Amino acid sequence: MATRPISPQDHERIATAIRAAESKTDGEIYCVVAHASDGYFFPAAFMATVGMLVVSLAVGYGLEAWWLSIRLPHFVLAQLLALACVLALLWALPGLRIHLVLRRLRYQAAHANAVKQFLARNVHRTTARTGVLVFVSIAERYAEVVADSGIDAKVGQHVWDGVVRDLTAHAGDDRLADGFIKAIEQVGAVLAEHFPVTAGDSNELDDHLVEI
């Protein structure tokens, strides 16, 4: 997924796209990009520990098959030293951790962060419950559209799945800003169809991309 930083110019392009989309609807669009949704030290440490145990058992059986012997205290000490080295490496190099975590757990963490941002940014507190969060977590290669209850009653999940596919495709080409702009245009068109702008509509959420 995207690795290139989002420039100030891209931030302005995204803000302009949000304002343009919201000019045609009473709905609200909010965008968040997270560099990572979790530190993953403990899940990675657990997987590393399991891996070390499996390897140590294989080594033990191998030594036995080759008629070699090692005293039990020395064997346990070697296991502990190896595990300590692995944990120290995980602590010093956070970027390694996510590679030891199952994809399902990474997606769960990213989804939980999306829901957290939806609530923390007050996307759920618009007057007509028509807020939409466009969320990307780069480290997990994850994107999601979270829509409030007023929208979910009228728009099927397949619509948001299409938005996510286009967004992740752009991010995979390292064009995350373009992906956000495309997603904003698509979400804006859906909102304009079901919640066209009315007189007296006010802007209830900030029109910019938040990086966390």
C-alpha positions as CSV (number, residue, x, y, z in Angstrom):
1,M,0.0,0.0,0.0
2,A,1.0,3.7,-0.1
3,T,4.3,4.6,1.4
4,R,4.8,8.1,0.0
5,P,3.8,10.9,2.5
6,I,0.7,12.9,1.7
7,S,1.9,16.4,0.8
8,P,0.3,19.7,1.9
9,Q,-0.9,20.0,-1.7
10,D,-2.6,16.7,-1.5
11,H,-4.3,17.6,1.8
12,E,-5.7,20.7,0.1
13,R,-6.9,18.7,-2.9
14,I,-8.7,16.3,-0.5
15,A,-10.2,19.2,1.5
16,T,-11.5,20.7,-1.8
17,A,-13.0,17.4,-2.9
18,I,-14.8,17.1,0.5
19,R,-16.2,20.6,0.2
20,A,-17.3,20.0,-3.4
21,A,-19.0,16.7,-2.5
22,E,-20.8,18.2,0.5
23,S,-22.1,21.1,-1.5
24,K,-24.6,18.7,-3.1
25,T,-25.8,16.9,0.0
26,D,-26.8,17.3,3.6
27,G,-24.5,14.4,4.4
28,E,-21.0,14.8,6.0
29,I,-17.8,13.1,4.8
30,Y,-14.8,12.7,7.1
31,C,-11.5,11.2,6.1
32,V,-8.8,9.6,8.3
33,V,-5.6,7.8,7.4
34,A,-3.7,5.9,10.1
35,H,-0.1,4.9,9.6
36,A,-0.8,1.8,11.8
37,S,-3.7,0.8,14.0
38,D,-1.8,-1.1,16.7
39,G,1.8,-1.5,18.0
40,Y,1.4,-5.3,17.8
41,F,4.2,-6.1,20.3
42,F,2.3,-8.6,22.3
43,P,0.7,-10.5,19.4
44,A,4.1,-10.6,17.7
45,A,5.8,-11.7,20.9
46,F,3.2,-14.5,21.3
47,M,3.8,-15.8,17.8
48,A,7.6,-15.5,18.3
49,T,7.4,-17.5,21.5
50,V,5.3,-20.2,19.8
51,G,7.8,-20.3,17.0
52,M,10.8,-20.6,19.4
53,L,9.1,-23.5,21.2
54,V,8.5,-25.4,17.9
55,V,12.1,-24.8,16.8
56,S,13.5,-25.8,20.1
57,L,11.5,-29.1,20.1
58,A,12.8,-29.8,16.6
59,V,16.4,-29.1,17.6
60,G,15.9,-31.3,20.7
61,Y,14.6,-34.3,18.6
62,G,17.4,-33.7,16.1
63,L,20.1,-33.8,18.8
64,E,18.6,-37.0,20.1
65,A,18.5,-38.6,16.6
66,W,22.2,-37.7,16.1
67,W,23.1,-39.3,19.5
68,L,24.1,-35.9,20.9
69,S,23.2,-34.8,24.4
70,I,22.8,-31.5,26.1
71,R,22.1,-30.9,29.7
72,L,18.5,-29.8,30.4
73,P,19.5,-26.5,32.2
74,H,21.7,-25.6,29.4
75,F,19.0,-26.3,26.8
76,V,16.4,-24.2,28.7
77,L,19.0,-21.4,29.1
78,A,19.6,-21.4,25.4
79,Q,15.9,-21.2,24.7
80,L,15.5,-18.3,27.1
81,L,18.4,-16.4,25.6
82,A,17.1,-17.0,22.0
83,L,13.7,-15.8,23.1
84,A,15.1,-12.7,24.8
85,C,17.0,-11.8,21.6
86,V,13.9,-12.1,19.5
87,L,11.8,-10.0,21.9
88,A,14.6,-7.4,22.1
89,L,14.6,-7.3,18.3
90,L,10.8,-6.8,18.2
91,W,11.1,-4.0,20.7
92,A,13.9,-2.2,18.8
93,L,12.4,-2.7,15.3
94,P,8.6,-2.1,15.5
95,G,8.3,-2.5,11.7
96,L,9.0,-6.2,12.1
97,R,6.1,-6.9,14.4
98,I,3.2,-6.7,12.0
99,H,4.8,-9.5,9.8
100,L,4.4,-11.9,12.7
101,V,0.7,-11.2,13.2
102,L,-2.1,-13.1,11.3
103,R,-3.9,-11.1,8.7
104,R,-7.2,-11.7,10.4
105,L,-5.9,-10.0,13.6
106,R,-4.4,-7.1,11.6
107,Y,-7.8,-6.5,10.0
108,Q,-9.6,-6.7,13.3
109,A,-7.3,-4.1,14.8
110,A,-7.8,-1.8,11.8
111,H,-11.5,-2.2,11.9
112,A,-11.6,-1.5,15.6
113,N,-9.6,1.7,14.9
114,A,-12.0,2.7,12.2
115,V,-14.9,2.4,14.6
116,K,-12.9,4.3,17.2
117,Q,-12.2,7.1,14.8
118,F,-15.9,7.2,13.7
119,L,-16.9,7.8,17.4
120,A,-14.0,10.0,18.4
121,R,-14.4,12.4,15.5
122,N,-18.2,12.7,16.2
123,V,-19.1,11.4,12.8
124,H,-22.0,9.7,14.5
125,R,-23.4,13.0,15.9
126,T,-24.6,14.7,12.8
127,T,-28.2,16.0,12.9
128,A,-29.7,13.5,10.5
129,R,-27.2,10.7,11.2
130,T,-25.8,11.0,7.7
131,G,-22.0,11.1,8.5
132,V,-19.6,8.9,6.6
133,L,-16.0,8.0,7.5
134,V,-13.5,7.1,4.8
135,F,-10.7,5.3,6.7
136,V,-7.4,3.8,5.6
137,S,-4.8,2.1,7.8
138,I,-1.6,1.9,5.8
139,A,0.4,-0.7,7.8
140,E,-2.5,-3.2,7.7
141,R,-3.3,-2.5,4.0
142,Y,-6.9,-1.9,5.1
143,A,-9.6,0.5,4.1
144,E,-13.2,0.8,5.2
145,V,-16.2,3.1,4.8
146,V,-18.2,3.5,8.0
147,A,-21.7,5.0,7.5
148,D,-24.1,6.2,10.2
149,S,-27.5,4.6,10.7
150,G,-29.4,7.2,8.6
151,I,-27.4,6.1,5.6
152,D,-27.2,2.4,6.2
153,A,-31.0,2.3,6.1
154,K,-30.9,3.3,2.4
155,V,-27.5,2.2,1.1
156,G,-26.4,-1.4,0.8
157,Q,-22.9,-2.6,1.9
158,H,-22.0,-3.5,-1.6
159,V,-21.9,0.2,-2.5
160,W,-19.2,0.8,0.1
161,D,-17.4,-2.3,-0.9
162,G,-17.0,-0.8,-4.4
163,V,-15.6,2.4,-2.9
164,V,-13.1,0.4,-0.8
165,R,-12.0,-1.6,-3.9
166,D,-11.2,1.6,-5.8
167,L,-9.5,3.2,-2.8
168,T,-7.2,0.2,-2.1
169,A,-6.4,-0.1,-5.8
170,H,-5.2,3.5,-5.8
171,A,-3.3,3.0,-2.5
172,G,-1.6,-0.1,-4.0
173,D,-0.3,2.1,-6.8
174,D,1.0,4.6,-4.2
175,R,-1.6,7.1,-5.1
176,L,-3.4,7.3,-1.8
177,A,-4.4,11.0,-2.2
178,D,-6.0,10.2,-5.6
179,G,-7.8,7.3,-4.0
180,F,-9.2,9.4,-1.2
181,I,-10.5,12.0,-3.8
182,K,-12.1,9.2,-5.9
183,A,-13.7,7.8,-2.7
184,I,-15.0,11.2,-1.7
185,E,-16.5,11.7,-5.1
186,Q,-18.2,8.3,-5.0
187,V,-19.5,8.8,-1.4
188,G,-20.7,12.3,-2.3
189,A,-22.7,11.0,-5.3
190,V,-24.4,8.4,-3.1
191,L,-25.2,11.0,-0.4
192,A,-26.5,13.4,-3.0
193,E,-28.8,10.8,-4.4
194,H,-30.3,9.9,-1.1
195,F,-29.8,13.1,0.9
196,P,-29.7,16.1,-1.5
197,V,-28.7,19.4,-0.1
198,T,-31.5,21.5,1.5
199,A,-31.9,25.1,2.5
200,G,-30.2,25.9,5.8
201,D,-27.8,23.0,5.6
202,S,-24.7,23.5,7.8
203,N,-21.3,22.1,7.8
204,E,-21.1,19.9,10.9
205,L,-17.6,18.3,10.5
206,D,-14.2,19.6,9.4
207,D,-13.4,19.3,5.8
208,H,-9.9,17.8,5.8
209,L,-7.9,14.6,6.0
210,V,-6.7,13.6,9.4
211,E,-3.4,11.7,9.7
212,I,-2.8,9.7,12.9
